[in-house]
């Protein structure tokens, strides 16, 4: 049964840093138009997401003919259904390029393989990467370990079929945002612990890493922000049920719980200073560094959760996007 802990059980709401002036009015508008995530609103949230966000339709993803779209049905985890992978390849490109294994956002409860691809589309359109985006099973119907095991199974297939896909196997990175970032981190841990495949980098954008709500930032948004502690609590409860916050949670589901972070690939992490996942991200970066992993960490002052996707023209969003894109280009080329 799902954990029915409520946000009120998390205690008082700590202070939140101020928002960037360009972002503040947009966050307020988004909050006003976003229904609180609950069992009652989940079907509608899924329906809206399935319609596709601007820039996520097939024609837009083809980037004026520069990108070729393919889909593959591939084996899922043992005893589980097959998976669908959406592959974006540079049209007409024949030389192998770097591979980006993409895991979509959505709290592990909404979203599909098309969501979030605007983040990686430029690399495909310019001929620098092949992107593989996985359709993983969603909670609460498919709780942990289904989502992360689906992501790992799709990654294994991608690595084994790198030549067929036009991917340089030594230049394969995993990338995700929010819940997709948490799943990307969990998938990288699985790849390390199971000895395959080798990953060159992990790119974790405002990742969802910790189910325990023990930090200042995890409790500081209650009824404010695009993803407050109520939404986070709903998502973690959906994924983990009554295990949430207890001793029996796998580090593959909540990577902040991993005792050993050594041997993970070079890592990019970013966060806004005014978002709920901030402290978990900062701590994960510190622990990765202490474990000998090369880390690029960026905290953007005044940023809320997903600010760079929802307000792309703000100065801080342009800076965040340019910094991340420069890292990914170097990762693909070296």
C-alpha positions in Angstrom: 0.0 0.0 0.0 1.2 3.6 -0.7 2.6 5.6 2.2 -0.1 8.1 3.2 2.3 10.6 4.8 1.1 14.1 4.1 3.2 17.3 3.7 1.9 18.4 7.1 3.7 15.5 8.6 7.0 17.0 7.3 6.9 19.8 9.8 7.2 23.6 9.4 8.1 25.2 6.1 11.7 26.6 6.1 12.6 29.8 4.3 13.1 29.9 0.6 15.6 32.0 -1.3 14.2 34.7 -3.6 13.4 33.9 -7.2 15.1 35.6 -10.2 13.1 38.6 -11.2 12.5 37.3 -14.7 11.3 33.9 -13.3 9.1 35.0 -10.5 6.0 36.0 -12.5 6.2 32.9 -14.6 6.4 30.6 -11.7 3.4 32.2 -10.1 1.4 31.8 -13.4 2.5 28.2 -13.7 1.6 27.4 -10.1 -1.9 28.9 -10.6 -2.5 26.7 -13.7 -1.0 23.5 -12.4 -3.4 21.3 -10.4 -2.0 19.7 -7.3 -0.8 16.2 -8.1 -3.0 13.5 -6.6 -4.8 10.2 -7.4 -7.7 12.3 -8.7 -5.7 14.6 -11.0 -3.2 11.9 -12.2 -5.3 10.7 -15.2 -5.7 14.3 -16.5 -2.0 15.0 -16.0 -1.2 11.9 -18.0 -3.7 12.8 -20.7 -2.2 16.3 -21.1 1.3 15.0 -21.2 0.4 12.3 -23.8 -0.9 15.1 -26.1 2.7 16.4 -26.3 4.1 19.7 -25.3 5.1 22.4 -27.8 8.2 21.2 -29.8 7.6 17.5 -29.0 5.6 16.4 -32.0 7.1 14.2 -34.7 7.5 17.0 -37.2 9.3 19.3 -34.8 11.5 16.4 -33.6 12.5 15.8 -37.3 14.0 19.4 -37.2 13.2 20.2 -40.8 14.4 16.8 -42.1 17.8 16.9 -40.3 16.7 14.2 -37.8 15.4 10.7 -38.6 13.0 9.1 -36.1 12.8 5.3 -35.5 11.2 3.1 -32.9 12.3 -0.3 -31.6 10.5 -2.8 -29.4 13.3 -4.4 -27.3 13.4 -6.9 -24.4 12.4 -5.5 -21.0 13.7 -6.8 -17.7 13.4 -10.6 -17.2 9.7 -11.5 -16.9 8.5 -8.0 -17.8 7.0 -6.7 -21.0 9.0 -5.4 -24.0 10.0 -1.8 -24.1 9.7 0.9 -26.7 12.7 3.0 -27.5 12.5 6.1 -29.7 15.7 6.8 -31.6 16.7 10.2 -33.0 19.5 9.9 -35.6 21.2 12.5 -37.8 19.6 12.2 -41.2 22.1 11.0 -43.8 24.9 10.7 -41.3 27.1 7.6 -41.7 30.0 8.0 -39.3 29.4 6.7 -35.7 28.8 9.5 -33.2 28.3 9.8 -29.5 25.1 8.4 -27.9 22.8 10.0 -25.5 20.5 7.6 -23.6 17.6 9.9 -22.5 15.2 9.3 -19.6 12.2 11.5 -19.4 10.9 13.6 -16.4 7.5 13.3 -14.8 7.9 12.2 -11.2 7.9 8.6 -12.4 4.1 9.0 -12.7 3.6 10.9 -15.9 5.4 11.3 -19.2 6.5 9.3 -22.2 9.5 8.9 -24.5 8.8 12.1 -26.4 9.0 14.4 -23.4 12.1 16.5 -22.8 13.7 15.8 -26.1 14.1 19.5 -27.0 17.0 19.4 -24.5 18.9 17.0 -26.7 17.5 17.6 -30.2 20.2 20.2 -31.2 22.9 17.6 -30.8 21.2 15.3 -33.2 20.3 18.0 -35.7 23.9 19.1 -35.9 25.1 15.6 -36.5 26.9 15.2 -33.1 24.8 12.5 -31.4 22.2 9.7 -31.7 19.6 9.9 -28.9 17.8 6.9 -27.6 14.7 7.7 -25.4 13.2 5.0 -23.3 9.5 4.4 -22.5 9.6 3.1 -19.0 6.6 1.8 -17.0 5.1 4.4 -14.6 4.2 4.3 -11.0 2.0 3.7 -9.0 0.7 0.9 -11.3 4.3 -0.2 -11.7 6.3 0.7 -8.6 10.0 0.3 -7.9 11.9 -1.5 -9.3 10.0 -1.4 -12.6 11.0 2.1 -13.8 14.7 1.9 -13.1 14.9 -1.8 -14.3 13.2 -0.8 -17.6 15.7 2.1 -18.0 18.6 -0.3 -17.4 17.2 -2.9 -19.9 16.9 -0.3 -22.6 20.4 0.9 -21.9 21.8 -2.6 -22.2 20.0 -3.1 -25.6 21.3 0.3 -26.8 24.9 -0.6 -25.8 24.7 -4.0 -27.5 23.3 -2.5 -30.6 25.6 0.6 -30.7 27.0 -0.2 -34.1 23.6 -0.8 -35.6 22.4 2.6 -34.2 25.5 4.5 -35.3 26.8 5.1 -31.8 30.4 5.0 -30.7 30.2 2.5 -27.8 33.0 4.3 -25.8 31.1 7.6 -26.0 27.7 6.6 -24.4 26.2 8.9 -21.8 23.0 8.8 -19.8 20.9 12.0 -19.4 17.7 12.8 -17.6 15.9 15.6 -15.8 14.0 15.6 -12.5 12.6 12.1 -12.0 14.4 11.2 -15.2 17.6 12.5 -13.6 17.1 10.3 -10.6 16.4 7.3 -12.8 19.5 8.2 -14.9 21.6 8.2 -11.7 20.0 4.9 -10.6 20.7 3.4 -14.1 24.3 4.5 -13.9 24.6 2.8 -10.5 23.1 -0.4 -12.0 25.5 -0.3 -14.9 28.5 0.1 -12.6 27.3 -2.7 -10.2 26.4 -5.2 -13.0 29.5 -4.4 -15.0 27.8 -3.4 -18.2 27.6 -1.1 -20.1 30.4 1.3 -19.6 29.2 4.9 -19.5 31.4 7.9 -20.3 29.2 10.5 -18.6 26.0 11.1 -16.6 24.1 14.3 -17.1 21.7 14.8 -14.2 19.5 17.9 -14.5 17.7 18.9 -11.2 17.5 15.2 -10.4 15.1 13.6 -7.9 17.4 11.7 -5.7 16.2 11.3 -2.1 12.9 10.0 -0.7 13.6 10.9 2.9 12.7 14.7 3.1 15.5 15.3 5.6 16.9 18.4 4.1 16.0 22.1 4.3 15.2 22.4 0.6 13.0 19.3 0.5 10.6 20.9 3.0 10.7 24.6 2.0 8.0 24.6 -0.7 4.4 24.0 0.4 1.8 25.3 -2.0 4.4 27.3 -3.9 6.8 26.5 -6.8 6.3 24.3 -9.8 7.1 21.1 -7.8 6.5 21.5 -4.1 6.9 19.0 -1.3 3.3 17.8 -1.8 4.1 16.8 -5.4 7.4 15.3 -4.4 5.8 13.3 -1.6 3.0 12.0 -3.9 5.7 10.9 -6.5 7.9 9.1 -4.0 4.9 7.4 -2.3 3.7 6.3 -5.8 7.1 4.8 -6.6 8.0 3.3 -3.2 4.7 2.8 -1.3 5.0 2.2 2.4 8.8 1.7 2.0 9.3 5.5 1.4 11.5 7.0 4.0 12.2 3.7 5.7 15.3 1.4 5.7 14.3 -0.8 2.8 14.7 1.5 -0.2 17.2 0.6 -2.9 19.8 3.1 -3.9 18.8 2.4 -7.5 15.4 4.0 -6.7 16.8 6.8 -4.5 20.4 7.3 -5.5 21.1 9.5 -2.5 21.0 6.4 -0.4 24.0 4.8 -2.3 26.8 4.1 0.3 29.5 3.9 -2.4 29.7 6.4 -5.3 33.1 5.4 -6.5 33.5 4.2 -10.1 30.7 6.3 -11.6 31.2 8.2 -14.8 32.0 11.9 -15.0 28.9 13.8 -13.8 27.1 17.0 -14.7 24.7 18.2 -12.0 22.6 21.4 -12.0 19.9 22.9 -9.8 18.1 26.1 -9.0 18.8 27.8 -5.7 15.0 28.0 -5.0 13.9 24.5 -5.8 13.1 21.6 -3.5 15.8 19.1 -4.8 18.6 21.6 -4.2 20.2 20.2 -1.1 20.1 16.6 -2.2 21.8 17.6 -5.4 24.5 19.6 -3.7 25.2 16.7 -1.3 25.3 14.2 -4.1 27.9 16.3 -5.9 30.0 16.5 -2.8 29.9 12.8 -2.2 30.7 12.0 -5.8 33.7 14.2 -5.6 34.8 12.6 -2.3 34.5 9.2 -4.1 36.9 10.4 -6.8 34.4 11.1 -9.5 34.9 14.2 -11.7 31.9 16.5 -11.1 30.6 19.6 -12.9 28.1 21.3 -10.5 26.1 24.4 -11.2 23.6 26.1 -8.9 21.7 28.9 -10.6 20.6 31.7 -8.3 16.9 32.3 -8.3 16.0 29.3 -10.3 12.9 27.2 -9.6 12.5 23.5 -10.6 12.6 23.3 -14.4 13.1 27.1 -14.9 15.3 26.6 -18.0 12.7 24.6 -19.8 9.7 26.7 -18.9 11.3 30.1 -19.2 14.0 29.5 -21.8 14.5 33.1 -22.8 15.3 34.4 -19.3 19.0 35.4 -18.9 19.6 32.8 -16.2 17.9 30.1 -18.3 20.1 31.0 -21.3 23.2 30.8 -19.2 22.2 27.4 -17.7 21.3 25.9 -21.1 24.5 27.2 -22.7 26.6 25.8 -19.9 25.0 22.3 -20.1 25.1 22.2 -23.8 28.8 23.0 -23.8 29.4 20.2 -21.4 27.4 17.7 -23.5 29.3 18.7 -26.7 32.6 18.1 -25.0 31.3 14.8 -23.7 30.3 13.7 -27.2 33.5 14.8 -28.9 36.2 13.6 -26.5 
